[in-house]
Amino acid sequence: MPAARKSKKSVVEPFFQGAKRFEELHVHVDGAARGNPGPAAIGVVVRTRQGRKVAAFGEAIGEATNNYAEYTALVHALRLLSVFEVDRLRVYTDSELMARQVKGEYKVRDRNLRSLYAQVMSMMGRFRDWDMMHVPREENAEADGLANRALDEEALAGARPARRAAAPVSGQESLFADEDREAEE
């Protein structure tokens, strides 16, 4: 029998869980890596044009470079948006490199980023109108915070000591004492 899968909590805000169509969405994406490469995570925040939050999430993605994490955040955001009909999409990132590459101003030279770039460009084609904007880090603080929180939680989980064996119930210490002595001899 396969192990039960742990269900994830929906990242879509409750008010928007039934929504199907949006005229315009604004997406803030961020990737963070501690070391380059190093432990990495992503952060995504999706809002309506009026500023109402549709979805937000942060997730550790393992070992990666910062640029790889930035692209991974964008890919995850676009996958989330695939369940909605969205006419106009505005994407905000503090990665100038990614913004310029997606807009066609720079070539994607890094072999590891090419497949992510291809995924992004393929998914962007489903929007009637889209734009990618480089913003200062301060304007991307919420997505950055989600990525860093995911990194902190992952680091904390990795730093926890292994579970210790439960202490024997009172009176059970002597149950196996004879076997332990025999094994030592």
N, C-alpha and C positions, 0 to 999 in steps of 0.2 A: 504494500500500500504506500503511495507516495506521501511524503511529508506534507503537512498542511502549510500552505503559503501564508505568509503574514500579509494581511491586507493593509494597504496604505490609506491614510486619511486623504480625502480629496483636497487638492490644492486650489480648487475653484471655490470662491466665496459662496456661501449658501444662497445668497440672493440671486446669484447668476447661474446656479447649477442647472436651471431649466432653459437658460437663454440659448438661442441658436444663431442669432444674427446680430452683428454689430456694424454700424456704419464706419466707425474709426476706433482703433485701439492703439494705446501707447505702451510700449514694452521697454522696460529697463533691464539690461542683462549685465552680469559681471562674472568674471572668473578670477579666482585667486589661487596662487600657488606659493607655498612657503618653501623656498628654494626653487631653483629653475633648472631642472625639474625637481619636484618635491611633492609632498601631500597637497592635493588640490581639491577645490570645490567650486560650485556654481551658485549663483543667486539670480532669481528672475522675479520681476514684479510687472503685472499686467493691469492697466487701468483704462477706463473709458476716457473719451475726450474731455468729459466733465470732471475727471479726477477720481471717480469711484473705483475702488479696487475690485478687480475681477478675479485675480489669482496671484499667489506669491509662494515661492518655495526656494529652499536652499538644499543642496545635496552634495555630499562628498563624492568625488569621482576617482579617487585613488591617486596614483603618482602621475603627474603631468607637468608640462610647462605652463606658464601663465597664458600664453597665446592659445594653446590647445584648450585650456579651461574657458577662455573667452568664447571661442567658437562653439564649444560644447554647450555652454549656457544658451547661446543663440539657437542651436539645433533643438535643444530641449524645449525652449520657448515656442519655436515654430511647430514642433510636434504637438504641444498642448493646444495651440491655436487651430490645429487641423480639424478639431471637432466643431468649430464655429465657422459661420460664414462671416468674413470680415472684408469690407470693401477697401478701406485704407488702413495701412499699418505704418506706425512711426516707431522706429527702434532707436533707443538711446544707449550708448556705451561709452565708457571712459577709455576704451582701447582705440587709439587713433589708427593703429595699424589695421585692425579688423574693419573699422569703419571705411577706411580708404580702399581696402581690398574689395569689400562687398560693393562699394560704389564704382569699382572699376578704375580707380585712380592709381592703384598699385597692383602689381602682379603678385600672385601667391607663389613664392619660391620654395617655401618649406614643404617638403614631401609629406610630412605628417599632417599638415593642415589642408592639403589639396582635397582629400575626400570629404572633410567637414565643409570646406568651402563649396564643393559641388553639391552637397546636400542642402546647404543654405540657399544657393542660387536656384536649385530645383524647387524648393518649397516657397521661395519668395514669388515665383511665377504664378502662384495661385491667387495672389492679391491684385486687384485692379490697379491699385496705386500703393507704392511703399517708398519709404525713405529711411536712410540710416544716418544717424547724426552722432558725431563725437561730442561729448559733453565733459565738463570738468568733473573730477571725482566727487566733489561736493554735491553735484546734481544727480549723482548715481548712488548716493549714500545708502538707500534702503536695500538695493540689490547687493551692494558691497557688504552690508551688514549681514544679510542672509548667507552669503558665501562664507564669510568669516565665522559666523556662528556654526555653520556646518563643519568647517575645519576644526573649530574648537571642540565641538562635540565628538568628532572622530578621534581627535588627539586624546581626549579624556577617556573615551572608550578603550583606546589602545593602551592607556597608562594604568588602567585598573588592574590590580593584582588578580591572578587566577583564583578561582573559588577555592577556599580551604575546605578540607574535609570536615564534616560536622563533628563536633566533640562527641565522644561516646556517651550514651545515656548512663547516668549514675548506676554503678553496679556491673556494667558490662566490661569494664577495663580488664577484669580477670578472666573473662570467658575464653579469650584466645591466648592468654599468657603462656600456657603450657606449649602451644604450637609455636609461639615465637621463640621460646627457649630451645625447643628441639631444632628449629631452623638455624639458630646461632651455633649449635654444637656440631 
